[in-house]
Amino acid sequence: MECSVIKNKEDIRLIKAQLEQTNYRDYVLFTLGINTGIKLQDLLVLKFEDVFDGNNVQSIIVIRDKSYFLHKVVQQILQKFRNKLGNDFNHSDYMFASQKGKEPIDRSHVYRILNNSAKKLNINVNLGTQSLRKTYGYHFYNDGGDLNQLRVILGQSSCNITLKYINIEKEPFDAKKFFL
């Protein structure tokens, strides 16, 4: 079964609010994922030193030679996350470390986090490990983002693949409406 895009912005708001109340780490992971398009496998191995320059959040982070812009609100959320930890971390620690140790949480744990949250909120979507990235792409494109730029961000070979990935059926060109 294919994982879904979270198309409804109210569902996103509800998930964010629920995660923020239950586990701030999970809230930060969700928020960072839906606002950057970073692959989950890359998110999970982020270290504080990848995102922070000393005590300050960077506005752009680089992962595997690809730059990702961090919106000002995302920067504030990341700063709050770091502040909540106080001195209880090292810059070389994983940002999304397991509560059982210093290693990062794994993909299956993220899957459980997302689906438990959706279930608690009665949101009927099949969330998977690519849902954050797909949600980012869907809203980037629907809010007027350039399709080719999105293709590059997501690292895909064609715009048609990108549209399919974010669950958008490309509307056929209607020559009957074309007039100059």
Residue pairs with C-beta under 8 A, 6 or more apart in sequence:
1 126
2 126
2 128
3 126
3 127
3 128
3 129
3 130
3 131
3 134
4 125
4 126
4 127
4 128
4 131
4 134
4 167
5 131
5 134
5 135
5 137
5 138
5 166
5 167
6 12
6 15
6 34
6 123
6 125
6 127
6 131
6 135
6 138
7 135
7 138
7 167
9 139
11 118
11 121
11 123
11 125
12 34
12 135
14 121
14 123
15 30
15 114
15 117
15 118
15 121
15 123
16 27
16 30
16 31
18 117
18 120
18 121
19 26
19 27
19 30
19 113
19 117
20 27
22 117
23 113
24 80
24 81
24 84
25 81
25 95
25 96
25 97
26 113
26 117
27 77
28 77
28 78
28 81
28 95
28 96
29 43
29 96
29 110
29 113
30 113
30 114
30 132
31 74
31 77
32 38
32 43
32 74
32 77
32 78
33 40
33 43
33 132
33 133
33 135
33 136
34 132
34 135
34 136
34 139
35 70
35 71
35 74
35 136
36 68
36 69
36 70
36 74
36 136
37 68
37 133
37 136
37 137
37 140
37 150
37 153
37 154
38 63
38 68
38 133
39 133
40 107
40 110
40 129
40 130
40 132
40 133
41 107
42 63
42 64
43 96
43 132
44 94
44 96
44 104
44 105
44 106
44 107
44 110
45 94
45 104
46 61
46 63
46 94
46 95
46 96
47 91
47 92
47 93
47 94
47 95
48 82
48 89
48 90
48 91
48 92
48 93
48 95
49 91
49 92
50 61
50 63
50 95
51 57
51 58
51 61
51 70
51 78
51 95
52 58
52 78
52 82
52 91
55 82
56 79
57 70
57 75
57 78
57 79
57 82
58 70
59 69
59 70
59 75
60 67
60 68
60 69
60 70
61 67
61 68
61 70
62 68
66 153
66 155
68 153
70 78
81 95
82 89
93 102
94 102
94 103
94 104
95 104
96 104
96 105
97 103
97 104
97 105
98 104
98 105
98 109
107 129
110 129
111 127
111 128
111 129
114 127
114 128
114 131
114 132
115 127
117 123
118 124
118 125
118 127
125 131
133 154
134 165
134 166
134 167
137 150
137 153
137 154
137 162
137 165
137 166
138 166
138 167
138 168
140 150
140 153
141 147
141 150
141 162
141 163
141 166
141 168
142 168
147 159
147 162
147 163
148 159
150 162
150 166
151 157
151 158
151 159
151 161
151 162
154 162
154 165
156 162
156 165
160 170
163 169
163 170
